[in-house]
Amino acid sequence: MLDRTDDRGGHVDMEAGSPAAPGPAPTLLVIDDDTVHRMILCKVGARAGYEAVGAASYEEAVRLLDGRSYAVITLDLTLGEHGGAEVLHAIAAMDLKTPIIIVSGSNETIRRETAAMANLLSLNVVQTLPKPVDLAHLRRLLAELQQRKAIGLAPLGWHVA
């Protein structure tokens, strides 16, 4: 996408031909108990245009979810004492429809079954990704979610990568 400054100092989206509306960056909540992985995912989110916030535990994730809304959530399924499935139940209890990307070292069957359970709870799991995560793929997925929201489209349905 070509982005140029117009004569008035505003940005023009060359594909749409209209000034781009500056606004706050969409927020990404990264829920992962591994500090290094959480930091990497936050950095990928920032590069995709998100304000990234990390949560290291179930309790921290629930506290952050209760305090503000997020454009996207990434969720690890193993969080120490509490698992990602418990986070999904908490998200369902809050009636949040935030797109969720499961990023987990769990095997494909567990990721798929967890995503199916989440969708039965009316949650919006858009994709499951194995660890180690393909960072370029995740960045493209985050950008696609942002673009779809910007034009009023719902995220695509979930699938296992």
Order of alpha helices (4+ residues) and beta strands (2+ residues): beta-beta-beta-beta-alpha-beta-alpha-beta-beta-beta-alpha-beta-alpha-beta-alpha
